[in-house]
Amino acid sequence: MLQAYWYITKMRLLTSLAYRFEVFASVGTNLILMLASVFLWKAAYGGGIQQVNTLNLQDLTTYTILSITLSSMFVCGVQDTIYYKIREGQIVTDFYRPIPLFACYLADDLGGMLSALANKVLPLLLFASLFFGIPWPSSAISLLLFIPSCLLSYGILWLLSALVGLIAFWVMELGNMGIVKDSIVRVLSGSIVPLWFFPESVQTVSKFLPFQYTYQTPLGIYIGTVGTKEALAAMGIQAVWIAFLFILLAAGWKRTKTKTLIQGG
């Protein structure tokens, strides 16, 4: 069974490596976004912006670099995969596979993430190091806690995308729903601007939503804003959100797969 998952992951990895132009375009776009964001923070701090949560300019520079790097690595294409397969009628073939449907799509996205790690993350970190210096973690413990927190973050993001993709089985046309979901995640996750700069009311509400645990939690751990005890507690919350979203996806899939309607068939 594991060989089947690895085969899907490997094929996606090899396929992604073949599209060089897409890789160069993505790296270039993210690099421009990184430069613009960092220089914006420098201008803001140069204008006398008040420090929030003891964040200094170096912290925000590292935060921004790592945020853009993670966004390029977190491949969650399951919602688009499901949508296009349903629209083209190819989902029928996936139903006949001897492995669970969503496990198959997860293996595919993991292959994309491994490809992004080699093709996008490393060049972005190299350019960032040349322009702004190496974005070091605040401590070795922060780095050790950052890695599992990133894995948990990816789990939350992927399950959210899978839930949106599940809707395609019912409505046949997702429209801009995926784009809306991605925009909400980008804003409420602290990916663009850390939620520490938001009003207290927004920060309070965000604690009861999964979004801030996708970007701000691991990035806060990396730059040392989130201490060791707080990091462990936050990772516990990340695990709870993964369990909740997984149960929600499993329940939705159990109901959905018996009512699947394929366009054109």
C-alpha positions in Angstrom: 0.0 0.0 0.0 2.8 2.4 0.9 4.4 1.7 -2.5 1.3 3.0 -4.2 1.4 6.2 -2.3 5.1 6.7 -3.0 4.5 6.0 -6.7 1.9 8.8 -6.9 4.2 11.2 -4.9 7.1 10.3 -7.1 5.2 10.9 -10.3 3.9 14.3 -9.2 7.5 15.2 -8.1 8.9 14.2 -11.5 6.1 16.0 -13.4 6.6 19.2 -11.4 10.3 19.2 -12.1 9.6 19.1 -15.8 7.8 22.4 -15.9 10.8 24.8 -15.6 9.0 27.9 -16.8 6.3 27.6 -14.1 9.1 27.2 -11.5 10.9 30.3 -12.7 7.7 32.4 -12.8 6.7 31.3 -9.3 10.1 32.1 -7.9 10.2 35.4 -9.6 6.7 36.4 -8.4 7.5 35.3 -4.8 10.8 37.1 -4.9 9.1 40.4 -5.9 6.5 40.0 -3.2 9.2 39.3 -0.7 11.2 42.4 -1.6 8.1 44.6 -1.6 7.0 43.3 1.8 10.3 43.6 3.5 10.9 47.2 2.1 7.4 48.1 3.2 8.2 47.0 6.8 11.5 48.9 6.7 9.6 52.1 5.6 7.0 51.6 8.3 9.6 51.2 11.0 11.6 54.0 9.6 8.5 56.1 10.0 8.4 55.4 13.7 5.8 52.6 13.8 5.2 51.4 17.4 6.7 48.0 18.1 4.1 45.3 18.7 4.6 42.2 20.9 8.4 43.1 21.1 8.8 42.6 17.4 11.7 44.5 15.8 12.5 45.0 12.2 14.7 41.9 12.0 12.0 39.8 13.4 9.5 41.0 10.8 12.0 40.6 8.0 12.6 37.0 9.0 8.8 36.5 9.5 8.1 37.8 6.0 10.8 35.8 4.3 9.6 32.6 6.0 6.0 33.3 5.4 6.4 33.7 1.6 8.7 30.7 1.5 6.1 28.5 3.3 3.3 29.7 1.0 5.3 28.6 -2.0 6.0 25.2 -0.4 2.5 24.4 1.0 0.9 22.7 -2.1 -2.8 22.1 -1.4 -4.2 21.5 -4.9 -6.8 19.0 -3.8 -9.7 21.4 -4.2 -8.7 22.1 -7.8 -8.0 18.5 -8.5 -11.4 17.4 -7.4 -13.1 20.1 -9.3 -11.5 19.5 -12.6 -11.8 15.7 -12.3 -15.5 16.0 -11.6 -16.0 18.5 -14.5 -14.2 16.2 -16.9 -15.6 13.0 -15.6 -12.2 11.6 -14.7 -13.2 11.1 -11.0 -14.8 7.8 -12.0 -11.3 6.3 -12.6 -10.1 7.4 -9.2 -13.1 5.6 -7.6 -11.7 2.3 -9.0 -8.3 2.7 -7.4 -7.5 0.3 -4.5 -6.5 3.2 -2.2 -8.7 5.8 -0.6 -9.5 8.8 -2.9 -8.3 11.6 -0.6 -5.2 9.6 0.4 -4.4 9.5 -3.3 -4.8 13.3 -3.6 -2.7 13.9 -0.5 0.2 11.8 -1.9 -0.1 13.8 -5.1 0.1 17.1 -3.2 3.0 15.8 -1.1 4.9 15.2 -4.4 4.2 18.8 -5.4 5.5 20.0 -2.0 8.7 18.0 -2.3 9.2 19.6 -5.8 8.5 23.0 -4.4 11.1 22.4 -1.6 13.8 21.9 -4.2 12.7 24.3 -6.9 11.2 27.2 -5.0 12.2 27.2 -1.4 15.9 26.9 -1.8 16.2 29.7 -4.5 14.0 32.0 -2.4 16.1 31.4 0.7 19.3 32.0 -1.3 18.0 35.3 -2.7 16.7 36.4 0.7 20.1 35.6 2.3 21.8 37.7 -0.4 19.5 40.7 0.1 18.7 40.6 3.8 21.0 38.1 5.4 20.3 34.6 6.5 17.0 34.4 8.3 18.3 32.5 11.4 15.8 31.1 14.0 15.9 32.7 17.4 17.3 29.5 18.9 18.0 25.8 18.2 14.9 24.9 20.2 12.8 27.3 18.1 14.0 25.5 14.9 13.2 22.1 16.4 9.7 23.1 17.3 9.2 25.0 14.0 9.5 21.9 11.9 6.7 19.8 13.5 4.5 22.9 13.7 4.9 23.4 10.0 3.8 19.8 9.3 0.7 20.4 11.5 0.1 23.7 9.7 0.2 21.9 6.3 -2.3 19.3 7.7 -4.8 22.0 8.6 -4.4 23.8 5.2 -4.8 20.6 3.3 -7.9 19.5 5.1 -9.5 22.9 4.6 -8.8 22.6 0.9 -10.2 19.1 0.8 -13.4 20.3 2.5 -13.8 23.0 -0.2 -13.1 20.4 -2.8 -15.8 18.1 -1.3 -18.4 20.8 -2.1 -17.7 20.2 -5.8 -19.4 16.9 -5.5 -22.7 18.7 -4.6 -22.6 21.9 -6.6 -20.7 20.8 -9.7 -19.3 24.4 -10.1 -17.1 25.8 -7.4 -16.7 29.2 -9.0 -14.5 31.5 -6.9 -15.1 29.6 -3.7 -11.5 28.3 -3.7 -10.1 31.8 -4.3 -12.3 33.2 -1.5 -11.1 30.5 0.9 -7.4 31.2 0.0 -7.9 34.9 0.5 -9.5 34.3 3.9 -6.6 32.1 4.9 -4.0 34.6 3.7 -5.5 37.4 5.8 -6.6 35.6 9.0 -3.6 33.3 9.2 -1.1 36.2 9.7 0.6 35.3 6.4 0.5 38.8 5.0 0.4 40.9 8.2 0.9 39.2 11.6 -2.3 39.2 13.6 -0.4 40.9 16.5 -1.0 44.1 14.5 -4.7 43.6 14.4 -7.2 44.9 16.9 -7.7 42.9 20.1 -11.2 41.8 19.1 -9.8 40.3 15.8 -7.1 38.5 17.8 -9.6 37.1 20.2 -11.9 35.7 17.5 -8.9 34.3 15.6 -7.9 32.1 18.5 -11.1 30.1 18.0 -10.5 29.7 14.3 -8.0 27.4 12.6 -6.4 30.0 10.4 -3.8 31.6 12.7 -2.4 28.1 13.4 -1.4 27.7 9.8 1.2 30.5 9.5 1.5 32.7 12.5 2.0 29.9 15.0 5.0 28.3 13.3 6.5 31.6 12.3 6.0 33.0 15.8 7.9 29.9 17.1 10.7 30.5 14.6 11.4 34.1 15.5 11.0 33.4 19.2 7.8 35.4 19.9 6.1 32.2 21.0 7.9 30.6 23.9 8.5 26.9 24.3 5.5 26.2 26.6 3.3 28.3 24.4 4.6 26.6 21.3 3.8 23.1 22.7 0.3 24.3 23.7 -0.2 25.8 20.2 0.9 22.6 18.5 -1.6 20.8 20.7 -4.3 23.1 19.4 -3.1 22.4 15.8 -3.4 18.7 16.4 -7.0 19.2 17.7 -7.9 21.2 14.6 -6.5 18.5 12.4 -8.6 15.8 14.2 -11.7 18.0 14.0 -11.3 18.7 10.3 -10.4 15.1 9.5 -13.6 13.9 11.3 -15.6 16.6 9.4 -14.1 15.5 6.1 -14.7 11.8 6.8 -18.3 12.4 7.7 -18.8 14.6 4.6 -17.2 12.1 2.3 -19.2 9.2 3.7 -22.4 11.1 2.8 -21.0 12.5 -0.5 -19.7 9.4 -2.2 -23.1 7.8 -2.3 -24.6 10.8 -4.1 -21.9 11.5 -6.6 -23.1 13.0 -9.9 -20.6 13.2 -12.7 -21.2 15.8 -15.4 -21.8 14.1 -18.7 -22.5 10.7 -17.2 
